[in-house]
Structure formats: C-alpha cells, structure tokens
Amino acid sequence: MKKILSGVFLLISFVCYSQQQDSAKSAKWKTIYRASATRINDLVNTKLNVSFDYSKSWMYGKAWITLHPHFYPTDSLRLDAKSMKINEVSVIKAGKNIPLKYTYDSLKLYITLDKSYRSGENYTVFIDYTAKPNDVKQKGSTAISGGKGLYFINPLGTDKKKPIQIWTQGETESNSGWFPTIDKPNQRQTDEITMTVPDKFQTLSNGILVSRRKNSNGTRSDTWKMSLPHAPYLMMMAVGEYSIIKDSYKGKEVSYYVEKEYAPVARKIFGLTPEMIKFYSRITGVEFPWPKYAQVVARDYVSGAMENTTATLHGESAQQDERQLIDENKWEDIIAHELFHMWFGDYVTCESWSNITENESFADFSEMLWEEYKHGKDAGDDHSFMAMQNYIRGGNEKKDLVRFYYRDREEVFDLVSYQKGGRILNMLRNFVGDSAFFKSLNLYLRTKKFSSAEAHDLRLAFEEVTGQDLNWFWNQWYFGAGHPKLYIDYDYSADGKTARVFIKQLQSGQIFKLPIAIDVYQGPEKKRYNVLAEHQADTFIFQTVSRPQLINVDGDKILLCEKTEHKNLDNYIFQYKNAGLYLDRREAIEFAARTQAEDHKAMDLMKTALKDRYYGLRIFTLQRLNLTIDSVKKAVEPILSEMAKNDPKSLVRAGAIEALGRLKKDEYRSLFLRAISDSSYSIAGSALRALAAIDTAAAFNQAKSLSEKHVKAELEDAITNILFTYSGENDYDSLAARFERMSNGYEKFMILQPFANYLKRIKNPVCFKKGIDLIVRFRDTIAEEDRQQIAAYFNFMILSGIASSKQSGGLTEQADYVKSKLPGNTKSPEVNAAKNK
Ligand SMILES: [Zn+2]
C-alpha cells in the first residue's frame, strides 16, 4: 500500500507534536503483545458469486469456502464477517447443503461443523449473505481512511461529474466487510469470483477472466479465477466504465483500466510497467510469478494505491493529463512500489502486521531501485535521501521497525515501516554487496514463496548466503529503535603525518554498530578505509603523506543517520568535484549557500551547481540562492534568465522563473506573461506567482481568466492561491465554489490558511458565516475519519486565528460565531487535544 498524504501528516504531526503524549489510561496498548494469528483452520479456496444493489449500496453474496484444520482436529470454524446479514450457513456434502448451527455477532461468525475434521481433511462451507458495507464500524487511520472493505462510489448516479464505481480495499482486515473469511495475513487461498453487473461496466479481479456471460436482463456475469494462493486481504473487485489499454510481458497481459477521458494518456502514465516487471524479475531472480498484471484507477479511494494480487488499485491522482506529464509522471514511483509488492507482500506475505516491514520496507526500497535503474544513480540517491529526511523529520525515534506493540494495526503503516525500512535495506545492500544482497532476496523469495514470513526469515536467508551471523544488524535495525546521531570531527598532525577521525554517537538509546567507509583524499587519489564504529566515541587514525584535501566519512553516502560534520569550504568544494555522489554535491551546495554573500569561492560553487548534471540539484541550488543580497543577484541573474529559457528540464525552468520572481523586477514581465501560457503546468504556475510579485492586479486578472479553463497541478495551485489571497468581498461565491470543488484532503488543506486570511479580511456577515461553515464542515469530515490531531489543528491554527482577528477588529459578532464552532475552551491546545481523544 502507498500513502500519499504524508506531507500533510508530517506537517500536522509537527504542529501537534505536543499533543501526542499518551494519557496513562490510553497507554494500555503498550502491554498488549501483537502475536501472529493462531491458525486453527486454514483457508484453501474461496468461491464467490456476487451481485450489487446500487440503490442500497449492498452486495448479495454466496460463498463456498473450502478449508481444513491446520494441525489439530477441530469441529468448529470462526470466520470474520463484518456487518452482514447471514441467510444460510451449511456444509456441502455430496453436492447437498447440510445446514450448520452458527451464531453471529456482526463481526464474527461462529460455526459448529457437522463433525470433527482432521489435519489436511478439506471441507466446504456455503454461506448466503448480504454485505452492508456502510454499516461497518471499523476505525480508519492516517494510512487508510475508512475500513468498510467495499465501496460504492456515486451508486445512484446523482453526481453527474463522477463516474459510478465499485471497488474494494482489503488491507489490513477489511475484506471481511464483503466476504466471510479468516481475515489474517498468514492465511492463503486460491479464489474464484463471479460478479454480475450492468453490461456497460467492466469488471476486474485477481487472476484471469475465465468467462463473460451476458444475461437476459441486461446484466453480465464475469468470472475471475486466481489459481495461485494469496492472502485474503489481497483479494479485490473493481467495477466501472473503464477503457482498458493492453500491453504485455512475456505473453502475460499487462493492462491499465482508466476512465475514458484518460485512455489517450494511459500508456504515458502506466506504460513503463512491462519494463519494470522485467527489471524486478531480473534483480530478484524470480520471474514475475502471477498470470497477469492489471492496474485500475478508482475514484474517492481511501489511500494512495494498493497491491491487490495481479490487480493493483490506484487513487485518482494517478490519472494525469497530457500537460501534467510534461513535467514528470508523479505516479511513476507508486507504480513501481505496488508492482514490487507482487514479490514482497503478495508472493511472500508478512505473517502479522507487526512484520509489515516484510512488505512495505521492500516496496519503499524498490522505488529507489527503479529510479536508479531508469533515471540514474543521482535520481536513486535523491529519492533515498528525501525518504530518509521524511523519516527523520517525522519524529518516530521510539518505534521499532518490527513492532509487537501498537495501539492500532493501521499505525504500522508509517515512516518507520516505509522510509526507514527502505533505508535499512539500502544499508544492508551496501554492507553485504549487491551480489550477496540480491542472492539473499532470491533465496528468501524461493524459500518462503506462497507463504508468510517474519523478519527472521529474511535474516536467515542473508546468513545462509553471506555465511555471517547477522543478528547484530537485525537486533539494532529491525528490533531496535532510533538512528545514529553522529558528531564527526577530524585533525591532522604534520609531524606524525597522521589524520584522525573522531566519530561520536550522540543519540539517546542504543549505540549502533556501524560499518563505515572512510575515504581519504590526497589529490584526486582516494584511499578507502573500512572501519567499524561501535562505541559512543571512536577514533580512527590513518597514515598520510600530507594533509588530506578531504576526509569523506561514509564514502558511499548510505548511512541512515543525522550528522554534524566539521569540514571547511575548501573541503566541500573538493568534495563537490571529486567525491561526486549526489549527497556529496548536495552537502557542498548546502554549505556554500551559508556564505554565498561574502565568499566568492562559495558563490563560484553555487554557480557551478546551477549547471549540475542532475536537475534535482540545479533546482536545489536555485532554492538556496539568497536573492535579497545584491552581490548574489549580480552574480546569478544572467544565469537565471538563461536557465528560465533554455534548461532542458521544465521543472528547472520553472524553478528559475520562481527565482527571477524573487528579484521583483518589472523587466521580466514579458517573460512571465509568455511563460504563463507554457504547456508545462509548473512553468505556468511559477510564472503566475512571479507576476504576482511585481503586479498583483495583473496576476489576479490572469488567475481569474485562467480559472475558467480546465487546468491542473501547479498552475491550478497558483491560481487558487492568488484568487484566495487577492479576492475582494464580491468574489465570495466563486471562491466558495472553488473550495467545495477541491478534494477533501491535501488540496483543501493547502488552501486553508489563505482562505482563513480571506475570511479575516471580509466584512459581509452572511458570506463570512458561510465561509466559516465550509471550513468547519471540512474539519468535521477529517475528524470523522479519526484524524483528531488534524481536526485540532483547524481549531487552534485556523479558526481561533480568525476569531481573534475579528475580535481585535471590533467584529465581535463574527468572532463569537467562530467561537461557537470550537469545542469548549480553546485557550490551550492541550485541553482540547485531551477532549478530542
Ligand atoms: Zn506498499
């Protein structure tokens, strides 16, 4: 699974950091060990026959579930089945249904079998039921909002702008909202689903479409058969009016289900899939194990994307138009991530949610692997570094990667399981070497295929291949928390011709054992020393002929750490040119930026970096320019205007325009005006913002006229921002309509502050109240999805701000109106946080 809202949640977790303390009462989860589910009965096969009642959002189902006792004989069966109406439960004997006794409590179905069955003795129960997903009361989380399992989108067709769709989301244990099963990741089964739908709709499920039968009443029954075993949470269905674009990989169908409008660009979005399958098959040494690979896009999806076996489901942001794709395919990494799950997650599955690292750390890591392979080492390193920064900023230092204690199973889908886990794998790859690393993955996949695994299974595979005891690595990284915070210093003694490197570990908690590569440069020649830092403080001494130009600790730049280093500008300039990895260069740029105003050598490095071979570092350098300083402006202005016109990457041209905008010079007006109609949204958006910096009225007019056209992405963001920032009293209706059109997540969230500022400015009490109501409604939707911390943010940062602004402006009635929307006493965030729990 892939979340996409992490940016917002990072922001919020930072804002609300002080509210995360557990009260003693709610900390009971810390004592509950989350073991793998005990296997009494094993699923063998699930056969479903389903049809849908669009008017009630119900599903009528018949299930034939074949099982056998795992080891010990048993005469009972417990199935997960959420909010269903159970019509019949029987066992199939010689083709006949023999009714069974059962009790049902709306979550679990307790069945008494007709006799005691022995290990390996198959039996099939039949259940006739109605699934009522809207009655499922299961908490969602920041990873997945909602837990209904089955979703009807616009089922009555009342929203003319939205297609009618049905789709499912199983992870973690939500598929039991649409079929009775043992909803645990350590179960496996083959399956067969027959869906009866109106003939105009396409269907998708796991495995192969084995039959399509038209019925006399205008419906059609499609049967999908999955003949390889997989976990119940990976079963899926999707129904809707889709265009299906087909590619292939070694004779297997690779298909993309998109809304008709996106059929012409479907290959631009998903078309790299066959190449990805080939790449991942090659590096794992395990040929793509499944019979087909389909990807479908769903409206109002509750997460980013989900790796249902052979049928990945993507959120609607995957559907980008032609202009968006000029800048980049923002979904490429997610496509890679979900695909890699076909090996890590679907072929071998985590045995419990505590071991989710066996799925998600690999999928996260696969994004970097793909970037590296397809777009070069700099792109891979960039991706990896950003992921590490996200983890570090997230403040998750107390969480183990393999987590046996958690409040809610949805919580394990976090920056530790994904981003930190991905970086751990990258370190492991570096420590054991590429060849041993991929051989170990291959052994793990072959040993554990079509079954479930825990973190130790991975360790055993690595130990078998490398011949080393790797408990130390697993203990500190998989079963321990935090990361090293390194203080690194150097000195050189001319007498003894020795260089010394001091490494101190400043983190609280465990001291890490760290294999570190130290590169000592004398001239462009480098000598590598492989050392082991394993104490709170370590000193390493190297013989040299003269003072080294650079001592580069962590020469491959793979350590998962925070660090403080003591290098000077000359060291960094040398590092940029000679060490040369993405992070070597990035660190040098970052350091030079600090003295760009007063040190011409630093400025020279910045100028060099504006022409860096990797576009991401050109953008990074643009962002680091301090354009309030005259000397900096003078040094780079000609380069910026050249970059704005001629850089080969549209994102860099957009960055250069943004930088030119910071100069606030009217002479660039015509450049900005031209760029507003550029086909790249990022360029057009930057140009509109840049124009606003020199002429707000002109930018406002441009934004108004553009807002009538169909635009997306950065240009849409810029338009929205300018409209909310500069609109007057009379524009309320169009602004409100715009706000309502935005999605109930990231989009609305990003415009909250400008919207709040607008409401602070306007006087009209009717419009004001309507505006407050819109924000409150958005807050309450968020709160309903159990994102209490974000809802609290609305109260403290947004609504309270508006209230106090109105209060000080003498508009007491408006201030009181806002206060009436706040829960209780709003003086102290802590008080409210406690209330919201
Ligand atoms: Zn994932």
Boltz pocket constraint, residues with backbone or C-beta under 6 A from the ligand:
constraints:
  - pocket:
      binder: B
      contacts: [[A, 1], [A, 2], [A, 305], [A, 337], [A, 338], [A, 341], [A, 359], [A, 360], [A, 363], [A, 364]]
      max_distance: 6.0
